[in-house]
């Protein structure tokens, strides 16, 4: 999704593949969110969930428990710095808010980025 966004936003840079999109994002100031994930937590996740892997992160940062990830917050911050999404509102629901399912038409609990209204 982020690479597609880069392709749409880049006007003076030819993006032909994922690597060039990531390069444009780096040059344009995109910074991922750094998550602090302790070693034992990473190890437990790796052992019990087949789809969890941190091997694609730089060794020194991984060993320091610093995992860089694309998050809603990092994308919204990037869009705001580029002047593209000044009207985006981030809604954070409290833990006391009752959980809902998409089936009943209510918004599920958790951080949500809402697009600006008409």
Secondary structure, 3 states (H helix, E strand, C coil): CHHHHHHHHCCCCCCCCHHHHHHHHHHCCCCCEEEECCHHHHHHHHHHCCCCCCCCCCHHHHHCCEEEECCHHHHHHHHHHCCCCCCCEEECCCCCCCCCCHHHCCCCCCCEEECCCC
